[in-house]
């Protein structure tokens, strides 16, 4: 096990640095309790828990600081509707060879394949669309993306590239819906901001996506077991000194450590709500600024009876306003509960999350009644996500924004002053925006500390 941080030397060095900024760490230390540990992990999402578990198993003394009153971060299952509602991550994407599948099997999880080809699509007036026309739309978009790849070397917004190679595509209601419900949902950002070169340049495991019927967050139990996790401990500042460790401030306690694993989501890093002293290196700050943190609003609508086809997996509506409650998951394909899970994607979540609950429900119910008729009553129960306004997330997941490059994601994990290592889905481009990406980044952070820094 590595030696603990030299507290006296670090406080002396950090105090000297603080004089330049008017903040004296030693003064703060006199009025706060102190904990001394090898590694502090900021965040108890799957990236942080994985890093902490791996390091603890290697013999490091580890403390995990979590701002919320629960573990999991953007992985959290709610059972208040009588069926699993996933507040954040909802699918195991590509289960074959996926490490998350192994974690799910270890807890005896039951999974269900959501068939992406089993859907009904409706025009803005509620007319059901012909399957052949919808299939032709998907094929057309694939051809358009191929032309973009062949024609352009310089990056641009995806929407601009589409206009150049297929000017009529965005005026076609079917392809416009597919770009939103398909690609904006998958990527996490609006086509106006997505990078035409990199928006779909990530990698995937094989197999059809599955949901976890027994609750996605159950995979966290074995990872968290035995860890020292401090809940309700939002971190406010991290002071660090090259080669000499760090002091992490949370409430009335300061945690002295040799290393920090920082799993703060990209959106939180972009707000600057957690102070780093000295500031993060310019290269890190530049990458953080130009990467994209997207959002998807989920709205679960539970009804007293079934008002839609029971066996259809998804329902799509070609809304006039792109991203406006245009995709719904039918719970009746895997649950006895009469629930529709509505999705707001692209730029539209920035509008929905400014609405009251009643306004948002009414907005989504317009889509439901357009598809299934005015006789559909008000839902009996609802659940609503608001990730963009969550102070500990500030968004749902990252995307390849125009101006960013894949290395921006990966190089966020480069060690900072041999003390701080970042982890999270935003630090692994080929698997960004996924649970397995976050998990693998936690493993990588632990390896960096153990093999390169300790």
N, C-alpha and C positions, 0 to 999 in steps of 0.2 A: 504493500500500500504506500502511495506517495506520502512524503512528509507534509504536514499541515503548513498553511501559509505562515510566514514569519510576520506575526501581527505587528510587532513594534516597528520593523523596517517598513512594512506597507503603510502604516498610519503616518509614519514620518514622510514617506514619499508622496502619499496622496494628500497629506496636509500641505506640503510644499506646492503641489499642483493646485490645490484649492485656494491658496493665497492669491493666485492670479485671477480667480473668478469670484473671490469674495466669500467662498464657502469653506469652512474649516471642518474636515471630517472628524478631527480629534475632539472638537467642541461637541459635536453631535454624539460622539461615543460616550461622553460623560453622563448623558441623560437617557441612554438607551441600553437595553439588554443586548448581549453579544453572544452569538453562536459561532463556533469554529468548526468547519467541515471541509472535506476535500472538494466536493462539487456541489454547487447550487444549480438546480434545474428550475428555470422559470417557465411555469406552465405545466399543467397536468393533463394535457391532451395526449393523444396516442404517441406523438413524437417525443414529448417530454417523459412520459411514463416508460417508453421503450428505452430511451437513453439512460434513465435513472436505473431501471432494472438491470440493464446490461452492465453498467458501471458498478453497481452494488455487487453483482455476481462476480465481478472481477476483483472485488476487495476494497473498493472505494467507499468512503463514508459520504453519503449523499442525502441532501434534503431537497424536496420538491416544494416550491411555493406556487400556490394556485389562488388566483384572485376570486374565483367563484366559490360557492358553497358546495360544490360537487366536482368530481373529476370528469374528464372526457372532452372538455372544450366544445368543439363543433361536432362532437359525436355524443348524442344524448337521445335516449328513447323515452317517450312519454306514453303511458298506458291509460290516460284518463278517458279516452274515447272507447275503451274496450278492445282496442287493437293497437299495434305499435305505430306511433307517429314519430318519425325521425326528424328532430328539429334541424339537424344539419345533414351530415352524410347519410345517404339513404340506400346505396347499393354497394355490393362488392363488384367492382368492375373487372370483368375478365377473370373468373374464378380459377381457371386452370393454371396451376403454378403460382398463383397469387399467395403471398405469405399470409394475407388476411384470411384466406380460406382455411389454412391450417389452424389459425387462432380460433376460428369459428367452430371447427370440428372438435377442438380441444375442450370446448365448453358445451358440446352436444347441441349446437345451434341447428335449427331447422331453417332451410332456405327455400326460396321459391323463385323460379325463373320468370322474369317479366318479359314477355315476348314483344319486342319492339315492332314486329310486323303485324301485331294483332291490334288494329285501331280503326276507328271511324273518324272521318274528317268532314267538317261542316263548313259551308260557305257562310259569309257574313249574315245572310238572311235565314240561316238554319237549314238550308238544303244540303242533304248528304251528298258528298262527292264520290264520283266513280273511282274505284280502287286503281284502275288502269291509269287514270289521269294523275293520281297521286304518285304512283310508282314512276311514271314518266318524269314527274317533277324531280324526284330524287336522282334519277339517272342524269337529267339535264344539269343539275347542280354539280354532280361529280365531273361531268365534262367541262363545266365552267372552271372548276378548281384546277383541273388538269391544264387548261389553257393558261390560267394565271401562273402556274408553276413554270410552264414552258416559256412564257412571254416576258416575264418581269424578273429582273435581278435586283432592282432597288425596291425597298419596302414602301408600302403605302397602306392606307386603311382598306380593309377588305371590301367595304361598300364601294369605294372608288374603283378598285380593281374589277369588281363585278360589272360596274357600269361601263367600263372600257371594253370588256370582252363580250358582254351580253347585255346591251342597254335595256332590253325589254324585260329582263328577268325580275327586276324589283317591282315592276308594274303588274306582274302575274300573281294573283292572290295565292295560288298554291305554293309557288316557289318562295314567295315572301313569307308565308307561314312556316315553310320548312327551314328557311334560314333562321327564323326566330326560335320556334319550338325545338328544332333539331340542333342547330349549330350555336346559337346564342346560349341556349340552356347548357349544352355540353361544354362550351368554352368558358362560360361564366360572364362574358362581357358583350356589349352591343357591337354589331358589325361596323358601326361608325368608328369604333376604337380598336377593334381587333387588327392585329398585324396580318396582312395578306400572306406574308412569307412563313409565319410561324404559328398561326392560330391552331393548326391541326398537326403540328410537327412533333407532337409527343408520341409516346409509345404505349402499348396496351398488352395485357395478358390475354390469352385466348379464352373463348367461352362466352356464353350469353350472361349478361348481368343478372345478379340475383339480389333479392331483398332478404333480410334476416327476420323470419317470422317470430322468433323468440326474443327479438330485441338486439339491435346492432351493438349497443353499449355493453352487452354481456361479455364481449371479448376482452374488455378492460380489466375484469376481475383478477385473473391470474397474473397479469402484468403488474397491477398495482399492489398485489398481496405482498406484505412485508416491507413495503417502502415507507419512509418517513415523509408523509404528505401533509403539508400545512395548508388547510383551506382558509378562505377569507383573508388571504394575505396578498393583496395587490402590491406589486413592486413599483416603487416610485423612482428609484435611481440605482444605477450601477456605476460604482467608481472602480477603475481598474488601472493597473500599472504593469507595464511590459515585463513579463517574466516573474512578477512578484504577487500575482493574485488579484483578488477583487473584494470589494465590500458591496453587498447587495442590501438595499434598504427597503424594508416593508413594515409599515406601522411603527411600533416602538422598538422593533428589533432590527439589528444589523447583523448580517450573516457574512462572516469572513471565510474566504475559500480560495483555493488555488485556481479553480476553473469554474466557468459559468457555461451552462448550456441554455441558450436563449431560444425559446420556442414561441415568442410573441408573434402573433399573426402579422402578415404584411401590412394589413390595414392599421394595426396598432402602431407598428413601426413608422408608418407614414404620418400619423398624427403627431408623433413626438411626445406622446403623453408619458413615456418612460424616459427619463433623462440618463444619458451616458456621459460620464466624466472621465477622461476627455471625450469629446464627441466621437462618434464612430468614424472610422477612416473615410475620407472623401469618396473613395471608390465604392464603398458600401452604401453611403448616403445617396450617391448618384443612381446606383442600381435600384435601391428602394424607391426612389422618386419616380423612375420611369417605368417600373413594372405596374401591371394592372391588378387591382383588387375588385373583383366583380361581385354581383349579388343576384340572388334568386329568392323571391318571396314565396313561401309555401302557405297555403290556406287549406286546412282540413275542414270539410263541411259534412256533418253527420245529420242524417235525416231519419224520420220515423218509419219510412218505407222506401222501397226501391222504385225509382222513377226513370231508370235508364236501362239499357240492355245489360243483363247480368254478366255475360261471358266475354264481353269486349274489354281488353286490357287498358287501352288508352282512348281518350276522346280529344280531338283537336278542333279548334275553331279558328277560322281565318279572320281574325279581328281586324277592324279598320286601323286601329292603332297597334303598331307592332309590339309584341311582348305582353299585351294586355289579356291576362287570364286566357291563354290560348292552348293550354295543354292540361289534361286532367288524368290522373291515375285512378282506376276503378278498384277500390278495395274488395269489392264483392268477388273478385277472381281468386282471392286467397283468404277472405275473412267473411264471417256472417254479418258484419257490421255494414250498414248502408252509408258508406263514406266515399266522397270524391275528394281527391287531393289536387287542388288547383295550383298552377304555377304561373308566376309573373316573372318574366325574364328580360334580358337585354337592359335597356335603359329604363324600362317601365317601373322596376322596383323602387327607383328613386322617387317616383310619384306615390306608389302604394304605401310606402313606409312613412309618408307624411300624413296619410289619411288616418282618421280614427278607426277603431275596429268596425264600427257600424258602417262607415263609409266604404271600407275595404270589402266587407262582406256583400254589401249592396252592389258594388262594382263587379265582383266575381259572379254574383248571382245573375247578373245580366247575361253573362256568357252561358251559364247553366241553362237558363230559361230559353235562350236562343236555340240551344241544341235540343232540349227535351220538352219545351213547351211552357206556357205561362202558368200551368196548373202546379208546377213544382213549388212546394211551400218553402217557407223560411227554414233554415237548418235548426235542429234542436241543440246542437253543440258545435263549437268551432275551436280551432287552434290556429294561431298566426305567428309566423316568424318575422323578426325585424333585425336581421343581422347587421345591416349597415349602421344602425343606431346603437348597437350593442357596444359598450365601451371596451369590452375585452375581445372583440372580434373585428368590428368595423368593416364587415363584408363577409361574403360566403366563402369564396375561394378565388385563387389567383388565375390570371389569364395572360396570354402573350399580347401585350398592348403595343400598339404602334410606337416605335421608338425604342422598344426593348429588344433584347436578343436572348437566345437560350442560355448563354453563359452568365447572364445577369442572375438567373435563378441559382445556378450551380455555384457561382463564386461567392454568393452570400454565405456559403458554408466554410469559406476560407477562414482559418483561425485569425482572431484579432488580438494582436499583441501577445500571442501565445497563451491567452487567458480565456477569451470568449469564443465559443463555437455556436453558430446558429443552426437550428433545425426546424423542420416543419414542411408542409407540402410546397411552400413557396421557395424552397431551397433545392429542389430536385426537379429539373425541367421535364425530363422524360416521363415522370409520373406525377406532375403537379396536379393540384385540384383533386387528389384522391387520398383515401385513407391509407392505401398501401404506400403511396409516396411519402406520407408523413411518417409512417412506421419505419420505412427504410432509411429515411433521413435521421431518425433517432439512433438507429444502429450505426450509421456512418459517423454521427457526432461522437458516440462513445468510442468508436475505433480511433478517431482522430486524437481524442484525448489520451487514450491508453497507448497508442502506438507512436504518436508523433510529438506529443506535448509533455507527457508525464516523465 
